[in-house]
Amino acid sequence: MKIYIVQGTCGTYEDRITWCVKAFYTQQEAEDYRNNCQATAETLYKEVEEQNLTIWQIDPSTNPYDPSMLTDYTGTSYFIITTELVCKEG
């Protein structure tokens, strides 16, 4: 059985950080969630820019889809990876 994992990322090269956000049984659920994460992150970055604040002043907990969101000057991006879920009986 395949599962779809939404991951977040920010930074570049050796400063790149990637984290798992949530896993889903269907690709559509994962895509919808990824889109919500990305839209919310972009809104937060835009609000910070409009208020002449720095990205370091973004409160990650204001992203209800990813309260562990990390920020960087490169922005925050979300993507989906697919893997097999293996369940052992016993």
Backbone as CSV, one residue per row, in Angstrom:
resi,resn,N_x,N_y,N_z,CA_x,CA_y,CA_z,C_x,C_y,C_z
1,MET,0.849,-1.180,0.000,0.000,0.000,0.000,0.892,1.239,0.000
2,LYS,0.557,2.172,-0.857,1.310,3.427,-0.924,0.730,4.437,0.061
3,ILE,1.616,5.279,0.598,1.189,6.452,1.354,1.877,7.666,0.758
4,TYR,1.283,8.808,1.009,1.752,10.076,0.443,2.096,11.008,1.598
5,ILE,3.335,11.442,1.638,3.825,12.252,2.754,4.063,13.680,2.277
6,VAL,3.429,14.618,2.963,3.661,16.039,2.692,4.895,16.452,3.483
7,GLN,5.849,17.034,2.789,7.064,17.516,3.434,7.229,19.005,3.177
8,GLY,7.837,19.678,4.143,8.179,21.079,3.994,9.682,21.213,3.838
9,THR,10.105,22.302,3.211,11.537,22.538,3.045,11.822,24.033,2.981
10,CYS,12.996,24.409,3.440,13.480,25.784,3.285,14.998,25.744,3.320
11,GLY,15.604,26.790,2.816,17.057,26.865,2.786,17.627,26.321,1.486
12,THR,18.941,26.408,1.366,19.631,25.921,0.177,20.908,25.190,0.579
13,TYR,21.326,24.292,-0.281,22.581,23.563,-0.121,22.706,22.952,1.268
14,GLU,23.818,23.202,1.956,24.014,22.575,3.273,23.108,23.154,4.351
15,ASP,22.472,24.291,4.069,21.541,24.887,5.033,20.094,24.457,4.780
16,ARG,19.886,23.567,3.835,18.537,23.109,3.498,18.000,22.213,4.609
17,ILE,16.768,22.469,4.997,16.100,21.674,6.027,14.810,21.125,5.432
18,THR,14.551,19.860,5.676,13.331,19.217,5.217,12.681,18.521,6.403
19,TRP,11.372,18.619,6.496,10.647,17.995,7.605,9.336,17.389,7.105
20,CYS,8.890,16.368,7.790,7.610,15.737,7.464,6.489,16.510,8.146
21,VAL,5.396,16.699,7.415,4.241,17.412,7.961,3.134,16.423,8.310
22,LYS,2.656,15.674,7.316,1.601,14.681,7.538,1.654,13.632,6.445
23,ALA,1.082,12.463,6.735,0.992,11.383,5.758,-0.479,11.076,5.476
24,PHE,-0.741,10.675,4.229,-2.116,10.406,3.790,-2.162,9.109,2.993
25,TYR,-3.338,8.492,2.991,-3.539,7.272,2.213,-3.831,7.558,0.744
26,THR,-4.324,8.759,0.429,-4.632,9.065,-0.969,-3.804,10.256,-1.448
27,GLN,-3.489,10.220,-2.738,-2.711,11.299,-3.326,-3.502,12.605,-3.312
28,GLN,-4.802,12.528,-3.538,-5.627,13.739,-3.567,-5.638,14.446,-2.213
29,GLU,-5.763,13.673,-1.133,-5.729,14.272,0.208,-4.386,14.960,0.451
30,ALA,-3.302,14.306,0.040,-1.968,14.876,0.221,-1.807,16.153,-0.601
31,GLU,-2.295,16.137,-1.839,-2.196,17.322,-2.690,-2.998,18.486,-2.118
32,ASP,-4.197,18.207,-1.644,-5.018,19.264,-1.038,-4.317,19.857,0.182
33,TYR,-3.752,18.992,1.011,-3.077,19.460,2.224,-1.825,20.257,1.869
34,ARG,-1.055,19.770,0.901,0.136,20.490,0.449,-0.228,21.866,-0.057
35,ASN,-1.303,21.945,-0.830,-1.750,23.240,-1.356,-2.134,24.192,-0.226
36,ASN,-2.798,23.681,0.804,-3.164,24.522,1.950,-1.935,24.999,2.713
37,CYS,-0.974,24.102,2.904,0.282,24.486,3.570,0.981,25.592,2.791
38,GLN,1.097,25.402,1.480,1.822,26.355,0.641,1.121,27.704,0.597
39,ALA,-0.189,27.697,0.425,-0.945,28.957,0.357,-0.830,29.727,1.664
40,THR,-0.910,29.020,2.776,-0.811,29.690,4.075,0.592,30.256,4.283
41,ALA,1.615,29.501,3.923,2.990,29.986,4.057,3.203,31.236,3.208
42,GLU,2.715,31.216,1.982,2.867,32.380,1.099,2.142,33.595,1.659
43,THR,0.985,33.387,2.247,0.248,34.490,2.873,1.040,35.066,4.039
44,LEU,1.622,34.200,4.854,2.419,34.671,5.998,3.633,35.469,5.532
45,TYR,4.321,34.994,4.501,5.474,35.725,3.976,5.043,37.090,3.435
46,LYS,3.902,37.124,2.750,3.407,38.381,2.184,3.049,39.371,3.296
47,GLU,2.395,38.881,4.359,2.032,39.754,5.482,3.271,40.345,6.138
48,VAL,4.293,39.548,6.295,5.539,40.018,6.897,6.163,41.106,6.021
49,GLU,6.156,40.875,4.719,6.720,41.861,3.790,5.944,43.169,3.838
50,GLU,4.626,43.088,3.866,3.784,44.291,3.894,3.969,45.095,5.181
51,GLN,4.332,44.417,6.262,4.523,45.094,7.549,5.975,45.492,7.778
52,ASN,6.811,45.313,6.742,8.241,45.628,6.830,8.934,44.916,7.989
53,LEU,8.543,43.669,8.199,9.183,42.844,9.216,10.145,41.890,8.516
54,THR,10.893,41.126,9.279,11.778,40.129,8.680,11.100,38.767,8.745
55,ILE,11.554,37.854,7.906,10.966,36.518,7.889,11.157,35.799,9.217
56,TRP,12.146,36.215,9.958,12.416,35.570,11.245,11.332,35.920,12.261
57,GLN,10.483,36.890,11.925,9.405,37.282,12.832,8.093,36.545,12.532
58,ILE,8.127,35.618,11.583,6.943,34.804,11.319,6.770,33.812,12.466
59,ASP,5.583,33.773,13.014,5.275,32.804,14.063,4.763,31.538,13.375
60,PRO,5.541,30.456,13.385,5.147,29.249,12.672,3.798,28.698,13.132
61,SER,3.453,28.915,14.364,2.193,28.358,14.871,0.975,29.013,14.223
62,THR,1.185,30.101,13.463,0.057,30.728,12.774,-0.294,29.998,11.483
63,ASN,0.476,28.975,11.130,0.123,28.130,9.990,-0.574,26.884,10.554
64,PRO,-1.901,26.856,10.541,-2.619,25.735,11.157,-2.356,24.398,10.454
65,TYR,-1.901,24.446,9.224,-1.614,23.216,8.489,-0.224,22.680,8.806
66,ASP,0.664,23.561,9.261,2.025,23.151,9.611,2.555,24.033,10.741
67,PRO,2.126,23.757,11.981,2.576,24.576,13.112,4.075,24.473,13.397
68,SER,4.753,23.544,12.749,6.204,23.415,12.899,6.944,24.027,11.712
69,MET,6.242,24.833,10.925,6.821,25.448,9.734,8.114,26.187,10.063
70,LEU,9.113,25.981,9.224,10.369,26.714,9.350,10.425,27.764,8.254
71,THR,11.201,28.817,8.487,11.292,29.908,7.519,12.749,30.175,7.157
72,ASP,12.924,30.766,6.004,14.256,31.087,5.504,14.097,32.156,4.435
73,TYR,15.183,32.834,4.099,15.112,33.876,3.072,14.708,33.312,1.714
74,THR,14.849,32.001,1.523,14.469,31.373,0.266,12.981,31.045,0.211
75,GLY,12.290,31.213,1.317,10.875,30.854,1.381,10.695,29.459,1.945
76,THR,9.462,29.072,2.064,9.113,27.739,2.545,8.309,27.061,1.442
77,SER,8.704,25.860,1.080,8.023,25.124,0.018,7.554,23.777,0.537
78,TYR,6.496,23.283,-0.065,5.950,21.987,0.313,5.870,21.090,-0.905
79,PHE,6.105,19.805,-0.704,6.023,18.826,-1.778,5.565,17.496,-1.199
80,ILE,5.334,16.540,-2.082,4.819,15.235,-1.669,5.797,14.151,-2.104
81,ILE,6.087,13.239,-1.193,6.848,12.050,-1.555,5.930,10.840,-1.363
82,THR,6.217,9.787,-2.084,5.427,8.567,-2.010,6.315,7.435,-1.535
83,THR,5.776,6.606,-0.668,6.529,5.422,-0.202,5.553,4.293,0.071
84,GLU,6.086,3.112,0.211,5.268,1.953,0.544,5.105,1.866,2.065
85,LEU,3.893,1.585,2.491,3.614,1.348,3.907,3.641,-0.153,4.125
86,VAL,4.506,-0.600,5.024,4.635,-2.019,5.311,4.102,-2.277,6.711
87,CYS,3.130,-3.143,6.804,2.548,-3.493,8.102,2.872,-4.952,8.397
88,LYS,3.451,-5.172,9.550,3.777,-6.552,9.958,2.721,-7.012,10.948
89,GLU,2.273,-8.220,10.753,1.311,-8.793,11.685,2.037,-9.391,12.867
90,GLY,1.361,-9.363,14.009,1.907,-10.020,15.177,2.506,-9.140,16.098
